[in-house]
Amino acid sequence: MNQTRPKNLDLLTIRLPLPGVVSILHRISGALLFVVGVPVMLMRLDRALHPDTLSWMDAPVSSGVMLVLQWILTWAFCHHFCAGIRFLLLDIHRGVARAQARQSSGVVLGVGVLLTVLMGLWLW
């Protein structure tokens, strides 16, 4: 076994290819949806079941921080959805060549941002 392989453990100098970036963003968006999105959605559902407290819940939604959080969660959902479809296609061996993987990664990033903008404009 060859033990002369270079080892680069400095995470700030590693340059990932585009499919690697999409993979990492897929994991980050999934974690974000689980850690932040699920509690926010459950809280909204709980408030929706009690009409007298619904107006209390709508007040912070129009604030700047909540608006940014909504945009981030919308991006996380759209990116996670698009990347999930890409990974399902990779699982059935579609688009596994290097050029196709780069192209599909670019499509995932572009479509995720486009869907975020369109969904954000439609919802808010």
Secondary structure, DSSP 8 states (H G I E B T S, - for coil): ----------TTT----HHHHHHHHHHHHHHHIIIIIHHHHHHHHHHHTSGGGHHHHHHHHTSHHHHHHHHHHHHHHHHHHHHHHHHHHHHTTSS-SHHHHHHHHHHHHHHHHHHHHHHHHHH-
